[in-house]
Amino acid sequence: MTEFEISLKRYLLEHEMKQVEISKILNVSRSNISQAVKSDHITLNSMRKIVNAIDCDLEIVIKPKSE
């Protein structure tokens, strides 16, 4: 699971939302959202669109790898 997927799922769970709500806002299928979120190759642009759809900001943090 990617960090983006984990963070998004946590946010949706905490706010009682579903991916289908994002798909309706972005006018794409729920499966498109699901595939994008699970992808190891999701683009920054796609992450921004998803995060904007739920009225959030996207932060990218560079940190040392955990051991």
C-alpha positions as a Python dict, from the first residue, in 0.01 Angstrom:
ca = {
    (1, 'M'): (0, 0, 0),
    (2, 'T'): (136, 344, -88),
    (3, 'E'): (164, 627, 164),
    (4, 'F'): (-90, 821, -41),
    (5, 'E'): (-338, 533, -30),
    (6, 'I'): (-293, 489, 344),
    (7, 'S'): (-336, 861, 412),
    (8, 'L'): (-640, 893, 188),
    (9, 'K'): (-811, 587, 334),
    (10, 'R'): (-747, 715, 686),
    (11, 'Y'): (-890, 1055, 598),
    (12, 'L'): (-1198, 907, 430),
    (13, 'L'): (-1262, 676, 725),
    (14, 'E'): (-1225, 957, 979),
    (15, 'H'): (-1465, 1177, 780),
    (16, 'E'): (-1712, 901, 695),
    (17, 'M'): (-1657, 942, 323),
    (18, 'K'): (-1624, 694, 38),
    (19, 'Q'): (-1420, 695, -281),
    (20, 'V'): (-1746, 709, -474),
    (21, 'E'): (-1794, 1066, -346),
    (22, 'I'): (-1459, 1163, -496),
    (23, 'S'): (-1550, 994, -823),
    (24, 'K'): (-1876, 1192, -844),
    (25, 'I'): (-1697, 1521, -781),
    (26, 'L'): (-1432, 1442, -1045),
    (27, 'N'): (-1687, 1287, -1283),
    (28, 'V'): (-1495, 961, -1319),
    (29, 'S'): (-1575, 604, -1219),
    (30, 'R'): (-1507, 481, -868),
    (31, 'S'): (-1284, 213, -1016),
    (32, 'N'): (-1069, 485, -1179),
    (33, 'I'): (-1021, 647, -839),
    (34, 'S'): (-944, 313, -678),
    (35, 'Q'): (-690, 218, -945),
    (36, 'A'): (-519, 557, -928),
    (37, 'V'): (-495, 549, -550),
    (38, 'K'): (-351, 195, -546),
    (39, 'S'): (-98, 267, -820),
    (40, 'D'): (270, 294, -738),
    (41, 'H'): (289, 534, -1031),
    (42, 'I'): (13, 783, -945),
    (43, 'T'): (102, 1126, -1075),
    (44, 'L'): (131, 1434, -862),
    (45, 'N'): (-142, 1588, -1074),
    (46, 'S'): (-379, 1297, -996),
    (47, 'M'): (-304, 1321, -625),
    (48, 'R'): (-379, 1694, -634),
    (49, 'K'): (-713, 1639, -810),
    (50, 'I'): (-819, 1376, -556),
    (51, 'V'): (-710, 1586, -259),
    (52, 'N'): (-877, 1898, -399),
    (53, 'A'): (-1199, 1701, -446),
    (54, 'I'): (-1215, 1643, -70),
    (55, 'D'): (-1117, 2004, 3),
    (56, 'C'): (-775, 1920, 146),
    (57, 'D'): (-415, 2023, 88),
    (58, 'L'): (-145, 1789, -31),
    (59, 'E'): (190, 1793, 149),
    (60, 'I'): (499, 1612, 34),
    (61, 'V'): (757, 1541, 302),
    (62, 'I'): (1110, 1423, 245),
    (63, 'K'): (1246, 1230, 541),
    (64, 'P'): (1514, 969, 602),
    (65, 'K'): (1410, 613, 536),
    (66, 'S'): (1311, 426, 847),
    (67, 'E'): (1527, 130, 936),
}
